[in-house]
């Protein structure tokens, strides 16, 4: 999550890129559209934050395609920078609950014991921040799709809002939420998640930029539409889809 970034990462297109080639092609294509249609397109394309761009980017990013993972030997334990939004909340595990509600047929209130009884998923992926740094991290937890299989999304559900204990909020398209590598993580590098890294539960996924990966998540709300508020940084002008 950025603190006050002024620009996106450098878009070099070699095999060490923080920003994949397909993101470059998306940005380039939107730029050409703006050039071709002038001010008419500027309002449409602008910050790449509208549902139209979700449709364009989902065609390019293929939100259900698995992302190659790294071996455990590639983990970079000292490279994950800890950023905070307002403060670092202290959440008691004994009273913690993850609420899943909204456009679901079976609303849930789950404690950590409930979550840890669900199928465990481990993955070693690259965490990419919009500030321009990246770190290879092992995350462990439960897939969001497994949680939603229990909550049973309604036929109208299209988006998911993630609310955090520090007041941070995010929204995702449901296809990305259902990606097999989108986790609610409670482990980092094989150890219980530390408070500063989002304990007891945080989002982890290789398909989104870091500011989409909310920490200290307490509620997942499915909706049929995006509201006026779409995410803390997005409401300040950042891209909404933020795919990798």
C-alpha positions as CSV (number, residue, x, y, z in Angstrom):
1,X,0.0,0.0,0.0
2,X,1.6,3.3,-1.0
3,X,2.1,6.1,1.5
4,X,2.3,9.1,-0.9
5,X,3.6,7.8,-4.3
6,X,3.9,10.2,-7.1
7,X,4.3,7.9,-10.1
8,X,3.9,4.3,-11.3
9,X,6.8,2.0,-11.5
10,X,9.1,2.2,-14.6
11,X,7.7,0.1,-17.4
12,X,10.8,-1.7,-18.6
13,X,9.9,-4.8,-20.6
14,X,12.6,-7.4,-19.7
15,X,12.2,-10.6,-17.6
16,X,12.9,-8.7,-14.4
17,X,9.9,-6.4,-14.8
18,X,7.8,-5.4,-11.8
19,X,5.1,-4.5,-14.3
20,X,4.3,-7.3,-16.8
21,X,4.1,-6.8,-20.6
22,X,0.4,-7.1,-20.7
23,X,0.0,-4.1,-18.3
24,X,2.2,-2.1,-20.6
25,X,0.1,-3.1,-23.6
26,X,-3.1,-2.0,-21.7
27,X,-1.7,1.4,-20.8
28,X,-0.3,1.9,-24.3
29,X,-3.7,1.0,-25.8
30,X,-5.5,3.4,-23.6
31,X,-3.0,6.1,-24.5
32,X,-3.6,5.6,-28.2
33,X,-7.4,5.7,-27.6
34,X,-6.9,9.1,-25.8
35,X,-4.8,10.4,-28.7
36,X,-7.3,9.2,-31.3
37,X,-10.4,10.7,-29.7
38,X,-8.9,13.6,-27.7
39,X,-10.9,15.1,-24.8
40,X,-13.8,12.7,-25.4
41,X,-11.6,9.8,-24.5
42,X,-9.8,11.5,-21.6
43,X,-12.8,11.3,-19.4
44,X,-13.5,7.8,-20.4
45,X,-9.9,6.5,-20.0
46,X,-8.3,8.9,-17.6
47,X,-7.2,7.1,-14.5
48,X,-8.2,3.6,-15.7
49,X,-10.6,3.4,-12.8
50,X,-14.0,2.7,-14.4
51,X,-15.9,-0.5,-15.0
52,X,-15.3,-0.1,-18.8
53,X,-11.6,-0.6,-18.1
54,X,-12.4,-3.7,-16.0
55,X,-13.9,-5.3,-19.1
56,X,-10.9,-4.3,-21.2
57,X,-8.3,-5.4,-18.7
58,X,-10.1,-8.6,-17.8
59,X,-9.8,-9.6,-21.5
60,X,-6.0,-9.0,-21.3
61,X,-5.3,-10.3,-17.8
62,X,-7.5,-13.4,-17.9
63,X,-8.5,-13.2,-14.2
64,X,-8.8,-17.0,-13.8
65,X,-5.5,-18.0,-15.3
66,X,-3.0,-19.3,-12.6
67,X,0.2,-17.3,-12.2
68,X,3.5,-19.2,-12.1
69,X,4.9,-19.4,-8.5
70,X,8.5,-19.3,-7.2
71,X,10.4,-22.0,-5.2
72,X,10.8,-21.5,-1.5
73,X,14.5,-20.7,-2.0
74,X,13.5,-17.5,-3.9
75,X,11.7,-15.9,-0.9
76,X,13.1,-12.4,-0.1
77,X,12.3,-12.0,3.7
78,X,13.9,-8.5,4.0
79,X,12.3,-6.9,0.9
80,X,8.7,-6.6,2.0
81,X,8.2,-3.0,3.1
82,X,5.6,-2.4,5.7
83,X,3.3,0.5,4.9
84,X,0.4,1.6,7.0
85,X,-2.8,3.6,6.2
86,X,-3.6,5.4,9.4
87,X,-2.4,3.1,12.2
88,X,-1.6,-0.5,13.0
89,X,-4.6,-2.0,14.8
90,X,-4.2,-4.5,17.5
91,X,-6.8,-7.2,17.0
92,X,-7.4,-9.9,19.7
93,X,-7.6,-13.3,18.1
94,X,-10.1,-14.4,20.7
95,X,-12.7,-11.9,19.6
96,X,-11.8,-11.6,15.9
97,X,-14.5,-12.3,13.4
98,X,-14.5,-12.2,9.6
99,X,-18.0,-11.2,8.3
100,X,-19.1,-12.1,4.8
101,X,-22.4,-10.6,3.8
102,X,-24.1,-8.5,1.2
103,X,-25.2,-10.4,-2.0
104,X,-24.8,-13.8,-0.5
105,X,-27.4,-16.5,0.4
106,X,-25.5,-17.7,3.5
107,X,-24.0,-14.8,5.5
108,X,-21.0,-15.8,7.6
109,X,-19.3,-14.8,10.8
110,X,-16.0,-16.8,11.1
111,X,-13.4,-16.9,13.9
112,X,-9.8,-17.9,13.3
113,X,-10.5,-21.5,14.3
114,X,-13.2,-21.7,11.7
115,X,-10.9,-20.3,9.1
116,X,-8.1,-22.6,10.0
117,X,-10.3,-25.6,9.5
118,X,-10.8,-24.8,5.9
119,X,-8.5,-26.1,3.2
120,X,-5.0,-24.5,3.5
121,X,-3.3,-23.0,0.5
122,X,0.4,-22.0,0.4
123,X,1.9,-20.0,-2.4
124,X,5.2,-18.2,-3.1
125,X,4.5,-15.1,-5.3
126,X,5.8,-11.7,-6.1
127,X,4.2,-8.8,-4.2
128,X,4.4,-5.7,-6.3
129,X,3.9,-2.2,-5.0
130,X,2.9,0.8,-7.1
131,X,5.9,2.7,-5.4
132,X,8.2,0.6,-7.6
133,X,9.5,-2.1,-5.3
134,X,8.7,-5.8,-5.1
135,X,9.3,-8.8,-2.9
136,X,8.9,-12.6,-3.3
137,X,6.8,-13.8,-0.3
138,X,5.2,-17.0,0.8
139,X,1.7,-16.6,1.9
140,X,-0.5,-19.2,3.5
141,X,-4.2,-19.2,4.2
142,X,-7.6,-19.9,2.8
143,X,-8.7,-19.2,-0.8
144,X,-11.5,-16.5,-1.0
145,X,-13.3,-18.7,-3.5
146,X,-13.5,-21.4,-0.8
147,X,-15.0,-18.9,1.6
148,X,-17.5,-17.8,-1.0
149,X,-18.5,-21.3,-1.8
150,X,-19.8,-21.5,1.7
151,X,-21.4,-18.0,1.6
152,X,-23.0,-18.8,-1.7
153,X,-23.0,-15.5,-3.7
154,X,-26.3,-14.5,-5.2
155,X,-26.7,-14.3,-9.0
156,X,-26.5,-10.5,-8.8
157,X,-23.1,-10.4,-7.1
158,X,-20.5,-8.7,-9.3
159,X,-18.1,-7.0,-6.8
160,X,-16.5,-7.5,-3.4
161,X,-15.7,-4.8,-0.9
162,X,-13.0,-5.5,1.7
163,X,-13.2,-3.5,4.9
164,X,-10.3,-3.3,7.4
165,X,-9.9,-2.6,11.1
166,X,-8.0,0.6,10.4
167,X,-10.7,2.1,8.2
168,X,-9.0,1.1,4.9
169,X,-11.4,-0.2,2.2
170,X,-11.0,-1.8,-1.2
171,X,-13.2,-3.2,-3.9
172,X,-12.5,-6.0,-6.5
173,X,-14.3,-7.5,-9.4
174,X,-15.7,-10.9,-8.5
175,X,-13.7,-12.7,-11.2
176,X,-10.5,-11.6,-9.5
177,X,-11.8,-12.4,-6.1
178,X,-12.5,-16.0,-7.3
179,X,-9.0,-16.4,-8.7
180,X,-7.4,-19.6,-7.3
181,X,-4.5,-17.6,-6.0
182,X,-6.5,-15.0,-4.2
183,X,-6.1,-15.8,-0.5
184,X,-7.1,-14.5,2.9
185,X,-3.7,-15.1,4.4
186,X,-2.9,-15.8,8.0
187,X,0.7,-16.9,7.5
188,X,3.8,-15.2,6.0
189,X,6.9,-17.2,5.1
190,X,5.7,-20.2,7.0
191,X,5.0,-18.2,10.3
192,X,1.9,-16.7,11.8
193,X,1.2,-13.4,10.2
194,X,2.7,-10.5,12.2
195,X,0.5,-7.6,13.3
196,X,2.4,-5.1,11.1
197,X,1.8,-7.4,8.0
198,X,-1.9,-7.5,8.5
199,X,-2.7,-10.1,11.2
200,X,-4.9,-11.8,11.8
201,X,-6.1,-11.8,8.2
202,X,-5.0,-10.0,5.0
203,X,-5.5,-10.3,1.2
204,X,-2.7,-11.9,-0.8
205,X,-2.7,-12.4,-4.6
206,X,-0.2,-12.3,-7.5
207,X,-2.8,-10.7,-9.8
208,X,-3.2,-7.2,-8.2
209,X,-0.9,-4.3,-7.2
210,X,-0.1,-4.0,-3.5
211,X,-2.6,-1.3,-2.6
212,X,-5.4,-3.7,-3.5
213,X,-4.2,-6.2,-0.9
214,X,-5.9,-5.1,2.2
215,X,-4.5,-5.9,5.7
216,X,-6.5,-6.5,8.9
217,X,-9.6,-7.5,6.9
218,X,-12.7,-7.8,9.1
219,X,-15.5,-7.9,6.4
220,X,-16.1,-9.0,2.9
221,X,-19.3,-7.5,1.4
222,X,-20.5,-8.7,-2.0
223,X,-22.4,-6.2,-4.1
224,X,-24.1,-6.0,-7.5
225,X,-22.7,-2.6,-8.2
226,X,-19.7,-0.4,-7.4
227,X,-20.6,2.4,-5.1
228,X,-19.2,5.9,-5.2
229,X,-16.4,4.8,-2.9
230,X,-14.3,2.2,-4.6
231,X,-11.1,2.1,-2.6
232,X,-9.1,4.5,-0.5
233,X,-6.4,5.2,-3.1
234,X,-8.7,4.7,-6.1
235,X,-10.9,7.5,-4.7
236,X,-7.8,9.7,-4.8
237,X,-7.2,8.9,-8.5
238,X,-5.4,5.5,-8.6
239,X,-6.4,2.8,-11.0
240,X,-9.3,0.7,-9.8
241,X,-8.6,-2.6,-11.6
242,X,-4.8,-2.6,-10.8
243,X,-4.1,-6.0,-12.4
244,X,-0.7,-7.6,-13.0
